[in-house]
Amino acid sequence: MAKVALRRGWHEESLVGLEHVSLPLVVSVVLVVGLALHYSTLYGGNVVDDAMTSMQYAKQLARGHGLVFNVGERVEGYTNFAWVLLMTPIYWLSTKLSFDFVRAVVLFGVMIAAATVALLFSMLSRWHGKNSPLVWFGLALVVVDNSFTVWAILGLEVHLLALCLLLAVAALESTSKRRWLWLGLALLGAHLTRPDAGLFCAVVLGNELFEAWLLRARGSRPEARARALHAALAAGVWLAAYGSYFGWRYRYFGYLMPNTYYLKLGGDIDAWARGLQYLRSFLDVRAFVPLLSLLAFFSLRRPVVRALLLYTLLHTFYVVYVGGDFFSGHRFFVPLLPLFALLTTVGAADAWQLLARAQPGSKLPGLVAQVAAIGAVWSLGVVFQRGLVMGPLTLEVRAWGDNLTRHTRLFRWLEHNKLPGASVANSLIGHTGFYADTRVIDLCGVIDPLTAHAAVKDFGKGMAGHEKLASPERILAQHPTYIALGAVYPDLWPHGYFLRDDVPENSLEGIWEKDLLPSSGAFLTGTHVSFDGPRPEGWRASGTAFESWPSRGHWAGQGEVVGSSDGFVNSYHPTLGTRATGTLTSAPFELLGDLLVFRLAGGKDPQKLHADLIVNEQTVSTTTGHQGDLMSRRAWDVRRFQHQLATFRIVDEATDAWGYIAVDELVQWQRR
């Protein structure tokens, strides 16, 4: 096994150290890129909503609105400034080239993941020699990890932070006279990418000063002064630049910390139990292989190893303290996976050398090495397999990909069909704001300081990042034009909203829209037909579908019909279910208003399942359901038939799984 060469100098002209292509490098990069792109296809090209939130900031900045989510509202709803800044020119360029911005960001993330693997290969090669099995093992620890490959395509800053951390480590090993500059810039990049990386910066520079003190104590005063000077200069680069940024963002946003800090950590938080479970889950998914990095304890005399080991331990403590993250795949640990790989290989090399020195001339070290190699291959297979089952491929990509695709279709549609000056209340704020291109009212407090600063009982015991929620009363008080399904109440009809279901196929069931009819006209009370009391006079039923009308709720086996006032017409039969068929026809009534308004739910079948308006024995308007149990509104223009008699007919000739129709509350409306 090649000798560990941690003290070997790094030349400035080959900081990355890729003198020529190597098989481990090619294999690892191809696997990471190939797996990531495959997972992106399975995910439908989507990204997580937190990523869409950051993309919204980048879009607004590129459009000249500043670093805002909603135009004119300065709220820092992101914690990845460098990532937002990098995405801004990507948005501008993608619009110029008519290329999908989200896809461009995904490809950019995959490129950064590949660069991270390439840099890791370079460092492993310099530390162990290019032909060392430890190079393959260190790369494999990262490549087989499902979280590393999946998070490359989820649209967040995870791999950018990993790359910055490795660049800082590379700078620590450099012998360049400008080592301090590269180190300062790498630390700055990490800290701008995510605020908690400030811990890494402090550990690295503190360790450099500690090493300078050790050198001085050993009598190496010139080397100690040089090391301390480089650390001080690197700290100057980092602190001067970050301090300027911090001063600007404080003046711009008005708070010392990002809004998400107050949302997720602000207050008296007790998240130890949740954090310990998060850590255990991280280790369990990886068959506890990351614990092998603790073998690097034998190399504490080496400055870079000491810094990495101390940082990974402190970062783990920090993650446990804050209670982890709600995303699958352990996002808070993914940037540390290359560091775990470095430490593990160093520890393995030292352990083997200790064994070889303890048993000189013995066959035992060779036998142990063979057993270790078999164990390494086996453990990598276990990590890969457990990641496929328990990692983000299953828990995010396969579980939520279709859902995000449906949301995306809905909000793309809303962008072209929304009312002027519209606002949308939702918890999936990133997708809503980016695709609908409208003001968002946030239920989860990411861009709402009032919610973020609220006090919560037992803070830290619930779902991470989702413990502070705006109350339904607060959301409704802001009079959103649209409200996402289930965001406030299941039924918003009593609160002045109606369900629009004229949305694209394979999107959501609909969206609640503010009812503007009461403000621009009047409902004619004499035309109101309710099913809350006895059956309306003159209505005639045929067949089995309407034997038990009106219903006072859904029947056994039927989905809950949401949006009825109380009683409603329901063709779902209490015993026959959707196999019942028939018609229900109203008594003749005079058309007096401009619109005939009613609510409808049920299956979608224009031929067999429909409600009709009949004038002079001709069907002048017809509609069907939208394959859902939510009652949506229909408003038929009847102005051309004013003062004529009409009948309303409900038809159910369908017997499939969605073969029912429900109708409630007919009334005519007239404009003022």
N, C-alpha and C positions, 0 to 999 in steps of 0.2 A: 504494500500500500504506500502510495506516495507520501512523502513527508509534508506535514502541515507547514505552510509558508506564510503565516499571517504577517510577519514582519518584512516581507519583501516589498520594496518600494514600487509605487505605481508611477509611471511616467505621464507627464501632462498630455503628451500627444496621443496616448492610448488609455485615457481614463476609463473608457468602457472595456477596453481590452479585447476587442474582437479582431485579432490579427488575421485570422482566416476562419472560414466556416467549419464547424465541427458537427459530427453526426448527432450528438446529444442535443445540440442547439436546434438543428433542423427538425428533429423528431418532436421535441417539446413545443416549439413554436407552431409547427403544423398541427399538432394535436390540440393546442389551446385555441388556435384560430378556427380549426374545423369544428371542434365541439361547441365553441361559443356561437358560431354562425348557425349550426344545426339547432341549438337551443333557441336561438332568436326566431328561427322559422317555426318551431313548435309553439313559441310564445306569440305568434302572429305579428312579429315585428313591434310588439308593444314594449313599453318600459313601465316601471312602477310609478305610482302617482307622485311620490316625493320627487322623482326625477322630472316629471312633467311640471311640477311647481318651479323647480330651478329653471327649466326651459322657458317657462312663462316670463320669468325675470329677464332671461337672456333675450327673448323676443322683444319685450318692452324696451330694453336698453338699445337694441339694434334699431328699433323704430324711432328712437329719440325721445322716449317718455321717461327715461331715467331708470334707476334700479327700483322698480315698483312691480307689484303684481297687478293691482288695480290702478288704472291711471289716476294720478293725483293723491294716492294713499301711500305714504312712506312707512311701510312696515317691513322689517327684515325677517321674512318668512323662510329664509334659507340659512345654511351654515357652511356653505361651500363656495365662498367668494371666487376663488381661483377657477373653479369649475364653471361657474356662471360666466366669468369673464372669457374663458376659452370658448364657450359655446356661442358667445355673441357674434364673432365674425363667421362662425359656421352657419348661423342662422342667416346672416346677410348674404353669404356666398351661396347657400342652398336656394334662397329665393331668386337670386340672379340666374342660377343655373336650372331652375325649376326642378330641383331635387328635393325629395322629402327630408325635412330637417331632422325628424326623429330618427330616421334611418341613418342619416349622416352621423348623428351623435352615437348611435349604436356602433357603427363602423369605427368611429374615433375611439370609443372605449375598447374595442377589440384590439386596435393597434397599440393602445397604451398597455393592455395586458400582455401583448406579444413583446413589447419593449421591456416590460418588467421581467419577463422570463429570460430575455436575452441578457439583461444586466445581471440577473441572478446567475446565469451560466458563466458569465465572465468572472464574477466574484468567486464562484465555486472552483473554477479552473485555476485561478491564481492562488487560491488557498490550498488546493489539494493536488493540482496537476490535472491536465486535460484528460488523461487516460485513467484517472482514478474512478473506481466504482461509486465513490461518494458524490461525484458530479451527477451521475445518473440518478442516484438515490435522492439527492437534494432537489433536483428538477422534478422528479416523479412525485415527491411529496406535495408539490404545488399543482402539477398538471392533473393528477388523479383526484384532486379535491373538487367536488362538485360545486361548492360555493365559489371557488376561484373562477371557474369557467362560466358559471351562470351569471355571477355578478358583473362579468365583463360586458353583458348585453342588457343590463337592467337600467342603464342610463344615469347612474350616480357616480360620485367622485372616488369610489373605492380604490380603483386601480391607479388613479392619478396619485393618491396618497401613498400607495405601496411603492410606486416608482420614485417619488420624492424621498421616501425613507431610505431606499436603496442607494439613491444618488448621494445622500448625506453620508452613508456608510462608505461608499466609494471615495468620496472626498476625504474622509478621515484617513484612508489608506494612501492617499496621493502624496508624492514627494515634491509636487510642484511648488514653486515659490508663491503661487496664487491659490494655494490650498485653502487659505482662509476665505477667499472670495467664493470659491465653489461651494464650500461648506455653508457659508452664510446664505447663499442663494438657495441651496437645497433646503435648508431649515426654513427659510422664508416661504418657499413653495409649499412645504408641508403644512406650515401654520396657516397660510392663506387658504389652503385646501380644506382644512377642518380645524376649528379652534382647539380641540383637545390635543392636537399634535404639538401644542405648546409644551406639553409634558415631555415629549421626545426631544424637543430643542433644549429644554432645561437639563435633561439627563445627559445628553451628548456633550454639551458645553461644560457642565459641572464635572463630568468624568474627565474631560480634557484638562481642566484645572487641577483635579485631583492627581492625574498622572504627572502633571508638571511638578506638583508638590512632592510626589514620590521620587521623581528624578532628582530634584534638588536635595532631598534627604539622602540619596545615594551618592551625591557628590557630582552629578552631571549638571552643573549649573548652566552652561551654555545651551544645552538641549532643553533644559527646563524653561529657560527664558524664552526660547524660540517657540516651544509648545504653548506656553502661557500667552505669548504675543499673538499667535495664530488664533487661539481661542477667543481672545479679546477682540481681535479684528473681525472674526466671524460673527461674534455676538453683536458687534457694532453694526454690521451689515444687516443682520436679522432684525435687531431692535429698532434701528433708525427707520428702516423701510416699514416694518410692521407698526411701529408707533405712529408714523405718518398716516398709514391706512386707518388705524384705530381712531385717530383724531378726526379724520374725515367722516368715517361711518357714524361716530357719535354725534357729530353736528348734523349729519344727514338724517339719521333715524331717531335720534333723541334718547336712546337707551344705551347703557354700558354693554349690555349683552344682547344677542339676537332674540327675537320674540320667541323662537322655539326653545331657548334656554328656560325662559319663565314658564313656558307651557309644560316642559318635560321634567324640569328640575327645580324650578323656583318654588320656594315654600319649604315647609318642614317635611322633607321626603324620607321615607323609610322603605327602601326597596331592596334590602339585603336578601330577603328570601327569594324574591324574583330574580335578582342578579346571580345568586348561587345556582339556581335552576338553569339559568342561561348558560353559565360556565359549564355546568355538568352536561348540558345538552351538546355544547360545542365539543367537549372532549368525547362524549359518548358516540356521536356521529362519526368521529374519526378514530374510534377504537382506542382512544387515549394515547395515540401515537405522538401528538404534540408534546406530551410529557417527556419524551426523549430529549427535548431541547434542554432539560435540566442537567443533562450530562455535561453541558458546557461549563458547569461549575468547576470542573477540573482546569479550565483555562481562564480563570478570573484574572490571572496575572497579565493577560493580553488586553490592552485598553478597549479595543473595539468589541471584543466578546463581553467584557465586563459591562460596557454601556448597553449593549443589546439585551443582555440577560436582565439587567436592572430595569430597563424600560419595559420589557415584556411583562415582568412581574408587576410593576407599578400600573401599567395599562390594564392588566387583568384585574387588579384591585379596583381601579377606577370603573371599569365596566360593571363589575359586581355591585359597586356602590350605587351607580345610577340605575341599576335594574335591567341592564341589557336593552334590547331593541325588540320591537314586535315583528319585524320582518323575519321570514325564514332565511336560513343560510348564515346566520351569525355575522351580519354586516360589520359589526364593530371589531371583529377579529380577522376578517379577511385581509386587510392591509398588512397584518403581521405574519401571514402565512410564509412569505419569503424569508422573514427574519427567523421564524421557527425552523425553517429548512436549513438556514446557515448555522444556527446554533446546534441543531441536531447532528449535522455532519461534523462539526468541530468536536462535539462531545464524543461522537463515535470514533473519530480518529485518535483522540487522546486516550480513550478507554482501551483501544487496541494497542497503542504504543505502551501504555502502562502494563498491559498484560504481557507484551513481548519482552519488556525489560525485566519483568518479574520472573519469566520463564525462559531465559536465554538458551537457545539451542533446542528447545522443546518443540514437539509437534502440537502442543496444546493450542498455541495462538492460531496456527493455521486451521485447526479443527474448529475453534471458536469462530474464526472468520467465515468458514463455510456455513456453519449453523446460523450465524448472523445474517449472511447473504440470503439464505433460504427464508429466514424470519422476515427480512426486509421485504422480499418479494411478496410473501404471504400477507404481510401487514398492508402493503400498498393495494393489493387486491381487495382486502377487507374494507379499507378506507373508500376505495372507488365504489364498491358494491353498496356500502351503507349510505354513501352520499347519494347514489341514484334513488334509493328508497326513502331516505330520511332528509335529504337535502332540498334545496330550492327547485331542482328540476321537478320534483313531485309536488312540493308544497306551494310553489309559486307558479312556475311555468305551466304545468299541466292543470293546476287547480284554478288559476285565475286568468289564463290567457284569453279564453273565449269571453269571459266577463268583461275584460278591458276592451276587447274588440267591439262588443255590443255598446259599451259606453262611448267609445270613440265614434261609432256610426251615429249614435243619437246626437252627440254634441256637434259633429260636423253638420248634421241636418239642421240643428238649432241655429247654427251660425247664419244660415240663409233663410230661416223661417221665423226668427225672433222678432218681437216688437221693438220699435225704436226706443233706445235708452234702457233696454232690458237689464235685469239683474237675475242671477240664479243662486239659490241657496242649495248647498250641497256639502258633503264631506269629502268627496273625490275632487278636490279643488283644482289640482293640476290639470287634469283632463278637461274639466269644465271650462276653466279660464282660457286654456291654450286653444282648444278646438272650437268652442262656442264664441270665443273672442268677445266676451262680455264681462261685466262686473260680477264678481263672485262674493257671496255672503257665506262665510266659512263657519261650519258647525263645530269644527274641531279646534279652532283657535290658532291655527298656524299663522294666519294673517289677521288675527283679531286680538289686539293687545288686551282688551277688557277681559276676554275669556282666558287668555294666557296668564294674566296676573291674578285670577280668581283663586281663592282658597278652597281646597278640596279635602274632605274628611278621609282619613286613611290613605293619604297620598303616597303612592308607591306600591300599593297592594293590587291595583288593577292592571289593565293592559297598558304596556309602556307607550307613552305618547298619546294615549286616548282616554285619559282620566278627567281632563278638563274639557267639558262640552258646553256649548251655548244652549241655554234653555229654549224650548219651543216658543215660549212667550217672547224671548228676545229676538229670535229669528223672525217671527211673524210681525213684530213691531217695526222691523226694517222694511216691510212691504215688498218682499221680493216679487219680481214678475213671474218667475218660475221656481218651482221647488222639486227637487229630485224625489223619486218614489221612495217612501220609507224614511226620508231624511228628518222629518218632523213628526207627523202623525200618519198612521196608515190611511186615514180618510180625511182629506182636507176640504171636502165639499161644504161642511158646516162653517168653514173659516173663509169662505169666499173664493175658493179655487175650483176649477174643473179639470178633469183629466183629458189631455190630448193624446189620442192614440193613433193619429195619422202620421206615425213615425216610420222610418224605414224598416223593411223586413230584417229579421235577425239583429235587431237592436233591443233596447229595453221595451217594456210593455207600454210605456208612455211617459209623460211628464206633466206635473200639475202646473196650470197656468192661471194667473189672476183673472177672475171673471170681471170684465169691464162692462158687461151689459147693464148692471144696475146703475152705473154712473152715466150712461148715455141714453137710457130709455127706461121703460117701465114694463114689468110683467103684468099682463092683464089678468087680474084675479078671477074674473068670471070665466076664464078659459082653463083654469087650473084643474088637472085631473090627478088625484092622489090615490094611492093604493094602500094608504095607512089604515083606513077604516073599512067599511063594507065595500063590496064590489060596485064599481060604477054602474049606473043604470044603463041598460041597453047593450052591454058588451056581450058578445056571443062566442062561445068556445066550441071547438070540434076536435075529435080525436082524444088521445090520452094525455098529451103533453100539458094541458091546462086544466086538469081535473081538480087540482088543489090550489088554484090561485086565489088571492095573492099569497105569497110566502112571507113569513115573518123572519126568515133567516135561511141559510143554506141547509140543504138536506145532507144526510150521512153519505159520504162518498163524493160529495161535491166540494170544490174549493170554496173558501169563504168569499162571498160576494161583497166587495167593499165599495161604498159610495151610495148606498140606498138610504133613503130618509127613515124608513121603518119597514113598511110592507112594500112589496114590489112583485111584478109579474116574473115568474120563473118557470121555464118549460122543463127544467130538470124534475123528474118524477120521483117521489119518495121511495118507490119500490122498483120501478122500471129504469130509473136513472136516465141516461141519455138515449135509451132505446125508445122512449116515448116520442110520439110525433103528434102534430095537430096544428090548429090555427086559432088565433084569438082576434076578433074584429070588434072595433069600437062602435058605439052608436054614432050616427052622423052628427057632425058639429060644424059650426060656421067658422071660417077662417077670417079673423079680424085684425091680426097683427102683421108684423113684417117677418117674424121668424117663429117657427114652431120648434120649441126646445125640449129635449128629453135626455135621459141617460140610458146607456146600454152596455151590457157585458155579454160575454159568451164566446162561442167558437166563430171562426172565420170561414164562411161558405156562402158567397153571394147567391148561389142557386138554391140551396136547401135551408138556409138559416138567415132570415132577414126580417127587417121591419119596413113597412111600406106606407106611403101616404097616397090615398086613392081619391081622385077628383074626377067626377063625370065618368066613373067606371074605368079610368085610366090611372096607372101607377105613375105618379109624377116625381116621386122621390123614393129612394130605397137605400138601405145601408145594412151592413152586417157587423159582426163583432171583430175583435182583434186577437182572438185566441188568448183571452185572459179573463180573470175574475174581477178586475177593477172596472167599475162603471165609468165609462167615458161619455162626454157630452156630444150630442148631435144638435145642430142648429140648421134647420132647413129654411131657405128663403121662400116665403109663400105670398109675397106681395102681389104677384100677378094673378093669384087666385082669391084675393080678398072678396069677402061677402059671398063666397061660394061654399057649398056643403062638401065636406070631406069625411073620409073614414080612415082610421089608423089600424093597420093589420100587422099582427106578429105571426110569423110562419116558422115552424120547426119541422123539417122533413129529414133532418140529419140524425144518424144513429151511431156515429163514431164517438171516440173518446171525448171530443169537444162538442158533441151534438146537443148543445142547449143554448138558449138565449134568455136574457133577463132585461127587463125594461122598467124604468121608474119615472114618475113625475113628469107628465106632459103639461106644458104651459106655453102660451103665446106671448111674444114680446113685441113691443112697438117702440120705435125710436122717437125721442122727443123732438 
